[in-house]
Amino acid sequence: MVYRRESLKTTWLFRLILAAVFLLLAAAARVFWVPTLASNLVCPEQVVPSDVILVENFDPDYLVYERAGELQRAGLAPKIVVPTSAGPEPGQLNSVAAGIVGLMTREARLPEPPETIPIREVEPISLNAAYQIRSALQKTHVRSVLVVTPGLRSRRSMLVYSAVFGQAGITTSCVPVFGVNSPTTWTHTWHGVQAVVEQYVKFLYYRFYVMPRLFHSSA
């Protein structure tokens, strides 16, 4: 009718000691895991001559424009294109977005005004934008693109562009650009930690949900 059972349980003191040891080991090894964790979000840099330089403009960043200007002056591509939010009329730019592009262009001192590509922001935004950009590039017979993009989202960008542009025979290369947050500095601020976590979530969403559906639909 009754039985006796013996069980072993850890004490709260042991659990606290174990947690403290784990934190100390993590802190001691941060020189290894901090850059590795963020580097998984970064595309390999490939600075190669291309038909156009594509400035990724979803989160406008002056440093991206500046780097694009340096590449154009170095002769890597004859022109720069910037995807920009579309206005209410077909082929029209959103006035605020166009103003931001103009400001960035002036501050970065680009050799010449970039060509803008109006895009409709429809979820998933990066994928649908890539299709719209591809259509615009095909009209001018572009065969190679050098993508200049914020570093911590660059691997996700290349995942999308390589697939979408590759379907049209357009080769894609990547130039990641870093500001305050880089693979070695992102833990210095909460904003940097937030940026890495956010980009990891978005990368996993595209890697395991959005892109498999794309390949399935095109099969």
Steps between C-alpha positions, in 0.01 A plus 500: 500500500793737556858526378806703577711671235838665529589798285796732470446874459750780469502770761443866423860569600627253241278654233627849579861381489438326166341813353791713623752261344310508170499881497870515580582256221283695255673825598843343467419358157328812366805586291414189295119483494420872468652545151396152387134551588467825308723387213236240413281791389762646266550411133853436366630821342550478123614828346483417129423708188126498425243666277340691787542567871180435694468707818269320741274774632243333728660665804675806349861513616745771398797259524347272237469791257854611579641153432304478174654831390849372577438189293366699207797740507728195503342386173317196635173595323383783273183583695324469834137396545294557814167322569262762642146485637243563228247780509124479443530505121667225292867575442498788748725525806382570852596865553647445847702197387625691194608787726699262720676354195585852384641592841707184524629553146618852577657412835681197356614712202416237243664562162155533342136468613398134532220341301197434721275196470147547643393196704179406676567377853299177521576224753737325494659833408853387407376224271236708321741791467756268340248398233419864423870593487568206270229615258656846483850362447387268223365796303853640473659156439700495823691174546691564824426691821725610785277528808612750766307426816509549879728228634274331756223441245731422208479121512119512491514746212730275301283198574209680334681679215706198398185291465278760330762658274651160422171389346555772237868422447620805696808437715516662843794607715494648849672786682398518869530838673536548877442800721485500879379139512743246358577133575746610770310795655132404498497400870616846612146643496148368546417641158771282351369190679149583380625541143673160497202320655260667254716411200535139617121464526452648153777289350353179642153604378629542144733201511251245625160640397506759222768355271386134519152617393659690210687193380191283544280736296758520220551123484 
